[in-house]
Amino acid sequence: MSGVSGPIGEAVLPYLESQGARVTRLVRGAVRDADKVSWNPMQPLSPAAVSGFEAVIHLAGESVVGRWNENKKNAIRDSRVKGTTHLATALAETDSPPRVFICASAIGFYGNRGEELLNEASAPGKGFLPEVCQKWEAASGIAARAGIRTVNLRIGMVLSPRGGALEKMLTPFKLGLGGKIGSGKQWWSWIHIDDIVGALHHALQDTAMAGPLNMVGPNPVRNAEFTQLLAAMLRRPAFFKVPAFGARAVFGKQAAEELLLSSERVDPAKLRESGYTFRFPDLKAALEDLLG
């Protein structure tokens, strides 16, 4: 597994180990422990280093949070596309490939789509994130073409008590400074961290699962509803609307428009049709669990 120190990796790793799995971590730098493999995502990886595993889970990638200057955009793109290319190539060339390769992606694949209901068959959008996601998923195709079952997790807004979007929103909302962003009409497709863990485990076990998989809850909400509910959970007002120009001033035009102001109304069609049962299908219950 790569990306073990991220919010998703920190939740998935202990769960898999609690189920009896022995997990080897792909980490940067020199290693001494038998449960770690050293790698540099920007460099080719020896096939022998990833030989003999039943499954490989690839979650690593540069954070998209921050102003998107050219250096930041290059880091976001390269960490995903080059890292996935090198890992997928090693898996394709090993003498003992895994049965399944789970590779992170994002609902940024769809871009800003307004009111359109999006499923795994929907076309990609336009913009920086859709471009990155298309190249990211294409890189994982190296493993798929070698006969390895490959699943691309198109992950939405992850609600977690540690890291991710929710943690960054808590401070201003606790101070009574929260509110809708822009018009507040944009759809936010979210998922509780427990459902990320559950759905990923489901994808590992379901041998019919392959290709893109929307990792979002079944009930997306508009930004205005999300912010009002979050404020109510924290017993704070939500009067301080963040105008679109304010978001652009703080995060930069492109990052603000693609991360905060973009509308992605995503349906987890394949998860639902495969029989996965969401633990937290509704936002109120998810926030109560995380904040209660």
C-alpha positions in Angstrom: 0.0 0.0 0.0 1.2 3.5 -0.9 -0.1 6.7 0.8 -0.3 5.0 4.2 0.2 8.3 6.0 -2.7 10.1 4.4 -6.2 10.4 5.9 -7.5 7.4 3.9 -4.4 5.3 4.3 -4.4 5.9 8.1 -8.0 4.5 8.2 -7.6 1.6 5.7 -4.3 0.2 7.0 -5.5 -0.7 10.6 -8.8 -2.0 9.3 -7.1 -4.4 6.9 -4.7 -5.5 9.6 -7.6 -6.1 11.9 -9.0 -8.5 9.2 -5.8 -10.5 9.3 -4.1 -9.0 6.3 -0.3 -8.5 6.3 0.3 -5.1 4.8 3.6 -4.0 3.3 4.0 -0.2 3.0 5.5 1.6 0.0 7.4 4.4 1.6 10.0 7.0 0.5 13.6 6.8 1.7 15.7 3.9 3.1 13.9 1.2 5.0 15.0 -1.4 7.6 11.7 -3.0 8.4 10.5 -6.1 6.6 7.0 -4.7 6.3 8.2 -1.7 4.2 9.5 -1.3 0.6 11.4 1.8 -0.4 10.3 3.6 -3.6 10.6 7.0 -5.3 7.3 7.7 -7.2 9.3 9.7 -9.7 11.6 6.8 -10.6 11.1 3.4 -12.1 10.4 0.6 -9.5 11.9 -2.8 -9.6 9.3 -5.5 -10.5 10.9 -7.7 -7.8 10.0 -5.1 -5.1 6.3 -5.6 -5.8 6.2 -9.3 -6.6 4.1 -11.9 -4.8 1.4 -9.7 -3.2 -2.2 -10.6 -3.5 -3.3 -7.0 -3.8 -1.7 -3.6 -4.3 -3.5 -0.4 -3.1 -2.1 2.9 -4.4 -3.2 6.0 -2.6 -0.2 8.3 -2.8 -0.4 11.8 -4.4 0.5 15.4 -3.7 -2.2 17.3 -1.9 -4.4 19.5 -4.2 -4.9 22.0 -1.4 -3.0 25.3 -1.9 -2.6 27.9 -4.6 -2.0 26.3 -8.0 1.1 27.9 -9.4 3.0 25.9 -12.1 5.2 24.2 -9.5 2.2 23.0 -7.5 0.3 21.8 -10.6 3.4 19.9 -11.8 3.7 18.2 -8.4 0.0 17.3 -8.3 0.2 15.9 -11.9 3.6 14.1 -11.6 3.0 12.5 -8.2 -0.1 10.8 -9.6 0.7 10.1 -13.3 4.4 9.3 -13.0 4.0 7.5 -9.7 1.1 5.3 -11.0 3.0 4.7 -14.3 6.1 3.4 -12.5 4.1 1.3 -10.1 1.8 -0.2 -12.7 4.7 -0.9 -15.0 6.5 -2.8 -12.2 3.3 -4.8 -11.5 2.9 -5.6 -15.2 6.4 -6.9 -15.5 6.7 -8.9 -12.3 6.7 -12.7 -12.4 4.1 -12.9 -9.6 1.5 -10.1 -10.2 -1.3 -9.3 -7.8 -4.8 -10.4 -8.3 -6.1 -6.8 -8.0 -4.6 -3.3 -8.3 -6.7 -0.6 -6.4 -5.6 2.8 -7.6 -6.9 6.1 -6.3 -8.5 8.7 -8.6 -11.0 11.5 -7.9 -14.4 12.8 -8.9 -12.4 15.7 -10.2 -12.5 13.5 -13.4 -16.0 14.9 -14.1 -15.2 18.6 -13.7 -17.9 21.3 -13.2 -21.1 19.8 -14.5 -23.9 21.8 -12.8 -27.1 19.8 -12.3 -26.0 16.8 -14.3 -26.2 13.5 -12.5 -22.9 11.7 -13.1 -22.1 8.0 -13.0 -19.1 5.9 -13.9 -20.0 6.0 -17.6 -20.2 9.8 -17.8 -17.6 11.6 -20.0 -14.7 13.5 -18.4 -15.0 17.2 -17.9 -12.7 20.0 -18.8 -10.0 21.7 -16.7 -6.8 20.8 -14.8 -8.3 18.2 -12.5 -10.2 16.3 -15.2 -7.0 16.3 -17.3 -4.9 14.9 -14.3 -7.5 12.3 -13.5 -7.7 11.0 -17.1 -3.9 10.6 -17.3 -3.9 9.1 -13.8 -6.4 6.4 -14.7 -4.8 5.9 -18.1 -1.5 5.2 -16.3 -3.1 2.4 -14.2 -4.2 0.9 -17.5 -0.7 -0.5 -17.9 -1.6 -3.0 -15.1 -5.0 -3.7 -16.5 -3.6 -4.5 -20.0 -1.3 -7.0 -18.3 -4.4 -8.9 -17.0 -4.5 -7.5 -13.5 -7.9 -6.6 -12.3 -7.7 -2.8 -11.8 -10.1 -0.5 -10.0 -9.9 3.3 -10.1 -11.4 4.8 -7.0 -13.0 8.1 -8.0 -13.0 9.6 -4.5 -15.2 12.5 -3.5 -15.0 14.8 -0.5 -13.8 12.5 2.4 -15.3 13.3 5.8 -12.8 12.3 8.4 -12.0 13.4 12.0 -8.3 13.5 10.9 -7.2 15.4 7.8 -9.2 16.1 4.7 -11.8 18.8 3.9 -13.8 18.5 7.1 -10.9 19.1 9.4 -10.0 22.3 7.5 -13.6 23.6 7.8 -14.0 23.0 11.5 -11.9 26.0 12.8 -13.8 28.8 11.0 -17.1 27.1 11.6 -16.4 26.7 15.4 -15.5 30.4 15.4 -18.9 31.3 13.8 -17.2 32.3 10.6 -18.6 29.6 8.4 -21.0 29.9 5.6 -21.8 29.0 2.0 -19.2 29.4 -0.7 -20.2 31.4 -3.8 -23.8 30.8 -4.7 -24.0 27.7 -2.5 -25.9 25.9 -5.3 -23.0 23.7 -6.3 -23.3 20.0 -5.5 -20.8 18.5 -3.1 -20.4 14.7 -3.3 -19.1 13.5 0.0 -18.4 10.2 1.7 -17.7 9.2 5.4 -14.3 7.7 6.0 -15.9 4.5 7.3 -17.5 4.0 3.9 -14.2 4.7 2.1 -12.8 1.8 4.1 -15.8 -0.4 3.6 -16.1 0.3 -0.1 -12.4 -0.3 -0.7 -12.6 -3.6 1.1 -15.7 -4.4 -1.0 -13.7 -3.7 -4.1 -10.9 -5.9 -3.0 -13.3 -8.8 -2.5 -15.7 -8.4 -5.5 -13.8 -10.0 -8.4 -16.3 -8.5 -10.9 -15.4 -5.0 -9.9 -13.0 -3.3 -12.3 -12.5 0.1 -13.9 -13.9 3.4 -12.5 -15.7 3.2 -9.2 -17.4 6.3 -7.7 -16.4 6.5 -4.0 -19.1 8.9 -2.8 -22.2 8.6 -0.6 -25.6 8.1 -2.3 -26.9 11.5 -1.2 -24.9 14.5 -2.4 -25.9 17.9 -1.1 -25.6 21.4 -2.2 -22.9 23.5 -0.6 -25.4 25.7 1.2 -27.1 22.7 2.8 -23.7 21.2 3.8 -22.6 24.4 5.4 -25.9 25.0 7.2 -25.9 21.5 8.6 -22.3 21.7 9.7 -23.0 24.9 11.5 -26.0 23.5 13.2 -24.1 20.4 14.3 -21.5 22.8 15.9 -24.3 25.1 17.3 -22.9 28.1 15.5 -24.3 30.5 12.9 -23.5 30.3 9.3 -23.9 33.9 8.2 -20.5 34.5 6.7 -20.9 33.8 3.0 -17.6 33.4 1.1 -18.2 35.2 -2.2 -16.8 33.6 -5.3 -14.3 36.4 -5.8 -13.1 35.9 -2.2 -12.4 32.2 -2.7 -10.5 33.1 -5.9 -8.5 35.7 -4.1 -7.5 33.2 -1.3 -7.0 30.0 -3.3 -6.3 31.4 -6.8 -8.8 31.4 -9.6 -8.3 27.9 -11.0 -8.0 26.1 -7.6 -11.1 27.9 -6.2 -13.2 27.2 -9.3 -12.2 23.5 -9.6 -12.2 22.7 -5.8 -14.7 24.9 -4.1 -17.1 26.3 -6.7 -17.3 23.3 -9.0 -20.6 21.3 -9.0 -20.2 17.5 -9.2 -23.4 15.6 -8.5 -22.0 12.1 -8.5 -23.9 8.8 -8.2 -22.2 5.7 -6.7 -23.9 3.6 -9.3 -21.5 0.7 -9.4 -21.2 0.4 -5.6 -25.0 0.4 -5.2 -25.5 -2.1 -8.0 -22.8 -4.4 -6.6 -24.7 -4.7 -3.3 -22.6 -2.5 -1.1 -24.5 -1.1 1.9 -23.5 2.4 3.0 -22.9 2.8 6.7 -23.6 6.5 6.5 -25.9 7.3 3.5 -27.1 10.7 4.9 -25.0 13.7 5.8 -26.6 14.5 9.1 -25.9 11.0 10.5 -22.3 11.2 9.1 -21.6 14.5 10.8 -23.2 13.4 14.0 -20.9 10.4 14.1 -17.8 12.5 13.3 -18.5 15.4 15.5 -20.6 13.9 18.3 
